[in-house]
Amino acid sequence: MNEKRATLTLILALVFLSVSPGGIGGSPKNKLEAYTDSEGYAVLSQLLDSDAKGWKNTVIRLDGLTVSRTEMAHESLRRCTELAGEFQAAAKDFEGKTQQRFALRKMFTTKIHHTLLKEKKAVPDGISGGVYYVSPVGFDQDKTHGIAFVDYVCGGLCGAGSFNLLVKGAGGWEYLGGCSWPY
């Protein structure tokens, strides 16, 4: 009986080790790659400032990870809006970057105070307002055309999402349009 119990314990231990994040070797899961594109942060900061102003947010709360394509409210940027030829390269880059999630860094230059949340909650307990979810920014080769996804969730049917098209001019990034939807 003790031999059966010892064998069962050994089998359960091996099964646990094989399915645990570290596996049998015990090495931790790979961390997500950091999103470090300073031009991407400039685009996202501009979009967040504009969006937060519309919602009258005094603090911008951001999920600590970028969203992937499968997490976006709409299946595809191409289904959302017709893209002019000059945005095709940026769209291809956007689709490639959104295949995975990235860890956001404190590189935002928003005019409104912002904070990165470590836990994924639609609306953190005890905090009024909502949470922003952003994508990495897709650019053309010269970084003169950009595409970004911004989603704001403030609970229930409160919030909005958007695909945003921007062009870099002499004065910085200019919003050209895109499409948006309320919740």
C-alpha positions as CSV (number, residue, x, y, z in Angstrom):
1,M,0.0,0.0,0.0
2,N,2.8,2.4,0.9
3,E,4.6,1.6,-2.4
4,K,1.4,2.4,-4.4
5,R,1.1,5.7,-2.5
6,A,4.7,6.6,-3.1
7,T,4.4,5.8,-6.8
8,L,1.2,7.8,-7.1
9,T,2.9,10.7,-5.3
10,L,5.8,10.6,-7.7
11,I,3.5,10.5,-10.8
12,L,1.5,13.5,-9.5
13,A,4.7,15.4,-8.8
14,L,6.0,14.8,-12.3
15,V,2.7,15.8,-13.8
16,F,2.6,19.0,-11.7
17,L,6.2,19.9,-12.8
18,S,5.5,19.3,-16.4
19,V,2.5,21.6,-16.5
20,S,3.8,24.3,-14.2
21,P,5.3,27.5,-15.7
22,G,8.8,26.5,-14.8
23,G,8.5,22.9,-16.0
24,I,10.9,20.3,-14.8
25,G,14.0,22.6,-15.3
26,G,12.3,25.2,-13.0
27,S,13.1,28.2,-15.3
28,P,10.5,30.9,-15.1
29,K,8.2,31.8,-18.0
30,N,9.7,34.2,-20.5
31,K,8.6,37.8,-19.7
32,L,6.7,39.7,-22.4
33,E,8.9,41.9,-24.6
34,A,8.8,45.5,-23.7
35,Y,7.2,48.1,-26.0
36,T,10.0,50.7,-26.4
37,D,9.1,52.6,-29.5
38,S,9.4,56.3,-28.5
39,E,7.5,57.4,-31.6
40,G,4.7,55.0,-30.7
41,Y,4.5,56.4,-27.3
42,A,4.3,60.0,-28.8
43,V,1.3,58.9,-30.9
44,L,-0.4,57.0,-28.1
45,S,0.2,60.0,-25.7
46,Q,-1.5,62.4,-28.1
47,L,-4.5,60.1,-28.6
48,L,-4.9,59.5,-24.9
49,D,-4.7,63.2,-24.0
50,S,-7.4,63.9,-26.6
51,D,-9.6,61.0,-25.5
52,A,-9.2,61.7,-21.8
53,K,-10.2,65.3,-22.3
54,G,-13.4,64.2,-24.0
55,W,-14.2,61.9,-21.0
56,K,-13.1,64.6,-18.5
57,N,-10.6,62.2,-17.0
58,T,-8.2,63.7,-14.5
59,V,-6.0,60.6,-14.5
60,I,-5.4,58.2,-17.3
61,R,-5.3,54.6,-16.2
62,L,-3.7,52.2,-18.6
63,D,-3.6,48.5,-18.7
64,G,0.1,47.5,-18.4
65,L,0.0,45.4,-21.6
66,T,-0.8,46.3,-25.2
67,V,-3.8,44.6,-26.7
68,S,-3.4,41.9,-29.3
69,R,-5.4,41.6,-32.5
70,T,-7.6,39.0,-31.0
71,E,-8.5,41.2,-28.1
72,M,-9.6,44.2,-30.2
73,A,-13.3,45.0,-30.3
74,H,-13.4,44.7,-34.0
75,E,-11.8,41.9,-36.0
76,S,-9.8,43.9,-38.4
77,L,-8.8,47.4,-39.2
78,R,-9.5,46.8,-42.9
79,R,-13.2,46.0,-42.1
80,C,-13.5,49.1,-40.0
81,T,-12.3,51.7,-42.5
82,E,-11.1,52.0,-46.0
83,L,-7.4,52.7,-46.0
84,A,-5.7,55.0,-48.4
85,G,-2.7,53.7,-50.3
86,E,-0.2,55.6,-48.1
87,F,-1.5,53.7,-45.0
88,Q,-1.0,50.2,-46.4
89,A,2.5,49.8,-45.1
90,A,1.5,51.1,-41.6
91,A,-1.5,48.7,-41.7
92,K,0.8,45.7,-42.4
93,D,3.1,46.8,-39.6
94,F,0.1,47.2,-37.3
95,E,-1.2,43.7,-38.1
96,G,2.3,42.2,-37.5
97,K,2.8,44.0,-34.1
98,T,-0.6,43.1,-32.8
99,Q,0.1,39.4,-33.2
100,Q,1.5,39.5,-29.7
101,R,1.2,41.6,-26.5
102,F,4.0,43.9,-25.2
103,A,4.6,45.2,-21.7
104,L,4.2,49.0,-21.6
105,R,6.8,51.2,-20.1
106,K,6.7,54.6,-18.4
107,M,7.5,56.3,-21.7
108,F,4.1,58.2,-22.2
109,T,4.3,61.9,-22.4
110,T,0.6,62.7,-21.7
111,K,-0.3,66.1,-20.3
112,I,-2.8,64.4,-18.0
113,H,-1.4,62.3,-15.1
114,H,-1.2,58.7,-16.1
115,T,-0.6,55.4,-14.3
116,L,0.1,51.8,-15.6
117,L,-2.0,49.1,-14.0
118,K,-0.4,45.8,-13.3
119,E,-3.6,43.8,-12.8
120,K,-6.2,43.5,-15.6
121,K,-9.5,44.7,-14.3
122,A,-12.2,46.5,-16.3
123,V,-12.5,49.1,-13.5
124,P,-10.2,48.8,-10.5
125,D,-12.0,48.6,-7.2
126,G,-12.6,51.9,-5.4
127,I,-11.5,54.0,-8.4
128,S,-13.9,56.1,-10.5
129,G,-13.3,56.3,-14.2
130,G,-12.1,53.6,-16.5
131,V,-9.1,51.9,-18.0
132,Y,-7.5,52.5,-21.3
133,Y,-6.2,49.6,-23.5
134,V,-3.9,50.5,-26.3
135,S,-2.2,48.7,-29.2
136,P,1.4,49.1,-30.4
137,V,1.5,51.7,-33.2
138,G,1.9,50.5,-36.7
139,F,4.1,52.7,-38.9
140,D,5.2,52.9,-42.5
141,Q,9.0,52.6,-43.1
142,D,9.6,56.4,-42.7
143,K,7.4,56.7,-39.6
144,T,5.3,59.3,-41.3
145,H,2.0,57.4,-41.2
146,G,0.7,55.7,-38.1
147,I,-2.2,53.5,-37.0
148,A,-3.2,52.9,-33.4
149,F,-6.1,51.2,-31.5
150,V,-7.4,52.8,-28.3
151,D,-10.1,51.3,-26.1
152,Y,-11.6,52.9,-23.0
153,V,-13.7,50.8,-20.7
154,C,-15.5,52.4,-17.8
155,G,-17.8,49.6,-16.8
156,G,-21.0,48.1,-18.2
157,L,-21.9,49.8,-21.4
158,C,-19.7,52.8,-20.7
159,G,-16.7,53.3,-23.0
160,A,-15.6,53.6,-26.6
161,G,-13.0,52.2,-28.9
162,S,-11.3,53.5,-32.0
163,F,-8.8,52.8,-34.8
164,N,-6.9,56.0,-35.4
165,L,-5.0,57.2,-38.5
166,L,-2.3,59.8,-38.1
167,V,0.3,61.6,-40.3
168,K,3.4,63.2,-39.0
169,G,3.7,66.8,-40.1
170,A,6.0,69.7,-39.3
171,G,4.2,70.3,-36.0
172,G,4.1,66.6,-34.9
173,W,1.4,63.9,-35.3
174,E,-1.9,65.0,-36.8
175,Y,-5.1,62.9,-36.4
176,L,-6.6,62.3,-39.8
177,G,-9.5,60.1,-38.8
178,G,-10.4,56.5,-38.5
179,C,-13.4,54.9,-37.0
180,S,-14.8,54.7,-33.5
181,W,-17.7,53.1,-31.7
182,P,-19.4,53.6,-28.3
183,Y,-20.3,50.8,-25.9
